[in-house]
Amino acid sequence: MTTGQIADPAQGGPADPRALGWRSAERALQAVAFDAIGARYGEAFPAKAGQLAAGRRLLAELPAGSPVLDIGCGIGDPTTWQLAAGGLDVTAIDLSDGMLTLARGHLPHTARYHRMDMYDLATERAEQAWGLPRLGPAGAGSFAAVTAFFSLILLPQDEIPLMLDRIRTLLRPGGLLVLGMVEADLDHYPLEFLGQEIRITGYLREELAQLLHQAGFTVEACSDRPYAPACTALPPEEQLFLHCRRTV
């Protein structure tokens, strides 16, 4: 895909968003928005202490070489780089070509970077549309951990339970999910961010814990940090960092 275009990989090239399904078109438009945002995302969120702390906890639990999937890696900063530098075997996915280009350009050998819609994980489309069989049904139970820092917030609430189920499928029994979310009662709410419209979903922490329990995870730790985005008109937010374990 050329940056700034909408594409359906299953069709092999650029597509008219009107010809895509509603969900596919919505996701593609968000990818274009993040293509345009690019490196400015880091300017809006320069402080990443909570995310780095969550990564350190994960590194302390996993032996070197453990396979980890980073969902919504963006430019790779900080999680993909942190986990790879800590000796883990990192696969990183994002739907934005622009973000992935920056990630590969900064530290190209830290991880395997792939363009993919996270919603297609653990499904046949992982291979059919994206050429990634290891991230489809064939990869069930293959990852020691999955990280998803502020990537699931781009999905509407009615898609997140299925997304969590697909993540659980890819995890080994007892595997870890480290999740970053915004605490807010929002469902795919439109916001202007660095000149682009994005849609954000959030949960209150009790609701999020219940959702994770229903998806087959135990929340072993939850920390919160207030955060005021820089270089943007977005309001201050409460960030949640959850350390979860697959229990079923």
C-alpha positions in Angstrom: 0.0 0.0 0.0 1.3 3.5 -0.8 1.1 5.8 2.2 -2.1 7.8 2.0 -4.1 5.2 0.1 -6.7 2.8 1.3 -6.1 -0.8 0.3 -7.7 -4.1 0.8 -4.9 -6.7 0.7 -7.3 -9.4 -0.2 -8.0 -7.6 -3.4 -4.4 -6.9 -4.1 -4.4 -3.1 -4.3 -6.0 0.3 -3.7 -9.8 0.1 -3.1 -12.7 2.5 -3.0 -13.8 2.6 0.7 -17.4 2.5 -0.5 -16.7 -0.9 -1.9 -15.3 -2.3 1.4 -17.4 -3.5 4.3 -18.2 -0.9 6.9 -15.6 -2.2 9.3 -12.9 -2.6 6.7 -13.4 0.9 5.4 -13.4 2.4 8.9 -10.1 0.6 9.8 -8.5 1.6 6.5 -9.4 5.2 7.1 -7.9 5.1 10.5 -4.7 3.6 9.0 -4.5 6.6 6.6 -5.0 8.9 9.5 -2.0 7.4 11.3 0.0 7.4 8.1 -0.5 11.2 8.2 0.3 11.5 11.9 3.6 9.5 11.6 6.3 10.6 14.0 4.2 13.4 15.5 2.5 10.7 17.6 5.6 10.6 19.7 5.5 14.4 20.1 2.0 14.1 21.6 3.0 11.3 24.0 6.6 11.8 24.8 6.5 10.4 28.4 6.1 6.6 28.4 7.0 5.7 32.0 3.9 3.5 32.5 4.4 1.6 29.3 8.1 1.1 30.0 7.3 -0.2 33.5 4.8 -2.7 32.1 7.5 -3.8 29.6 10.0 -4.3 32.4 7.6 -6.5 34.3 7.1 -8.6 31.2 10.8 -9.0 30.7 11.3 -10.1 34.3 8.8 -12.9 33.7 9.9 -14.3 30.4 13.1 -16.2 29.5 15.3 -14.9 26.6 14.0 -15.9 23.2 10.4 -16.1 24.2 8.1 -15.3 21.3 6.1 -12.1 21.8 3.5 -10.4 19.6 3.2 -6.6 19.8 -0.2 -5.5 18.4 -0.3 -1.9 17.1 3.4 -1.3 17.4 3.4 2.1 15.7 6.9 3.3 15.2 8.2 0.7 17.6 8.8 3.1 20.4 9.0 2.0 23.1 7.7 -1.5 23.4 9.0 -3.3 20.4 12.5 -1.9 20.9 12.4 -2.5 24.7 11.3 -6.1 24.4 13.7 -6.9 21.6 16.6 -5.3 23.4 15.7 -7.4 26.4 16.2 -10.6 24.4 12.7 -11.5 23.4 11.7 -12.7 19.9 9.3 -10.0 18.8 6.8 -10.0 16.0 5.2 -6.5 15.6 2.1 -5.6 13.6 0.4 -2.4 12.6 -2.1 -1.3 9.9 -0.3 1.9 9.1 2.3 1.8 6.4 3.7 5.1 7.5 4.2 4.0 11.1 5.9 0.7 10.0 8.2 2.5 7.6 9.4 4.7 10.5 9.8 1.6 12.7 11.9 -0.3 10.1 14.0 2.8 9.5 14.8 3.5 13.1 15.8 0.0 14.2 15.2 -2.4 11.3 16.6 -5.6 12.9 14.9 -5.5 16.3 11.7 -7.3 15.2 9.8 -8.8 12.3 7.4 -6.0 11.3 4.2 -6.8 9.4 1.4 -4.7 8.1 -1.9 -6.4 9.3 -5.3 -5.5 10.6 -5.2 -6.8 14.2 -8.9 -7.9 13.9 -7.7 -10.6 11.4 -5.4 -12.3 14.0 -6.1 -16.0 14.5 -8.4 -16.1 11.4 -7.9 -17.4 7.9 -7.5 -13.9 6.7 -4.1 -13.7 8.4 -2.8 -16.0 5.6 -5.2 -15.3 2.8 -5.1 -11.5 3.0 -1.8 -10.7 4.7 0.4 -13.7 3.9 1.0 -14.4 7.6 0.0 -18.0 8.4 1.9 -17.9 11.8 -0.6 -15.2 12.9 -3.6 -17.3 11.8 -5.1 -20.5 13.1 -1.8 -22.3 12.5 -0.3 -20.1 15.2 -2.6 -21.1 18.0 -0.8 -21.4 21.3 2.5 -20.2 19.8 3.2 -16.9 21.7 4.4 -16.6 25.3 3.0 -13.1 25.5 1.1 -10.5 23.6 1.3 -6.7 24.2 -1.3 -4.2 23.0 -0.6 -0.7 24.2 -3.4 1.7 23.2 -4.2 -0.3 20.1 -7.5 -1.9 21.1 -8.9 1.5 21.9 -9.2 2.0 18.1 -11.9 -0.7 18.0 -15.6 -0.3 18.8 -16.7 -2.0 22.0 -18.6 -4.7 20.2 -15.4 -5.9 18.5 -13.2 -6.0 21.5 -14.5 -9.3 23.2 -13.8 -11.1 19.9 -10.4 -9.5 19.6 -9.5 -10.7 23.1 -10.7 -14.2 22.2 -8.4 -14.2 19.2 -5.4 -13.0 21.3 -6.1 -15.8 23.8 -6.1 -18.3 20.9 -2.6 -17.2 19.9 -1.3 -17.4 23.5 0.1 -20.5 25.1 -1.8 -21.8 28.1 -0.7 -19.5 30.9 0.6 -16.9 28.4 0.6 -13.2 29.2 -1.3 -10.3 27.9 0.0 -6.8 28.7 -2.6 -4.2 27.9 -2.7 -0.4 27.8 -6.1 1.3 27.8 -7.6 4.6 28.5 -10.1 4.7 31.4 -13.2 6.3 30.0 -16.8 5.4 29.2 -16.4 5.8 25.4 -17.4 3.7 22.5 -15.7 4.5 19.2 -16.0 8.2 20.0 -14.7 10.6 17.3 -11.8 12.9 18.3 -9.5 15.2 16.4 -5.9 14.3 17.0 -3.0 16.1 15.3 -5.3 17.2 12.5 -6.8 13.8 11.9 -10.1 12.3 13.1 -9.7 9.1 15.0 -12.2 7.1 17.0 -11.5 6.0 20.6 -13.0 3.4 22.9 -12.5 3.2 26.6 -13.8 1.3 29.7 -14.1 2.0 33.4 -11.5 -0.3 35.1 -14.1 -2.5 36.7 -15.8 -3.1 33.4 -12.5 -3.8 31.7 -11.5 -6.4 34.4 -14.9 -8.1 33.9 -14.4 -8.1 30.1 -11.0 -9.7 30.5 -12.3 -12.3 32.9 -15.1 -13.3 30.5 -12.5 -13.6 27.7 -10.4 -16.1 29.7 -7.9 -13.9 31.4 -6.9 -13.2 35.0 -5.8 -9.7 35.8 -2.7 -10.1 38.0 -1.9 -6.4 38.3 -3.4 -3.1 37.3 -1.7 0.3 37.6 -2.9 3.7 36.5 -1.2 6.9 35.5 -2.7 10.3 34.8 -1.5 11.7 31.5 -1.8 15.0 29.7 -1.0 14.7 26.0 1.5 17.3 24.7 1.2 19.2 21.4 -2.5 18.4 21.1 -5.9 19.6 22.2 -6.9 16.2 23.6 -8.0 16.3 27.2 -6.0 14.7 30.1 -6.6 11.0 30.4 -6.2 8.2 32.9 -4.0 5.4 31.4 -4.5 1.9 32.7 -1.8 -0.8 32.4 -3.0 -4.4 33.0 -0.9 -7.5 33.4 -3.1 -10.5 32.5 -2.6 -14.3 32.2 -4.5 -16.7 30.0 -6.4 -19.0 32.3 -8.6 -21.1 29.9 
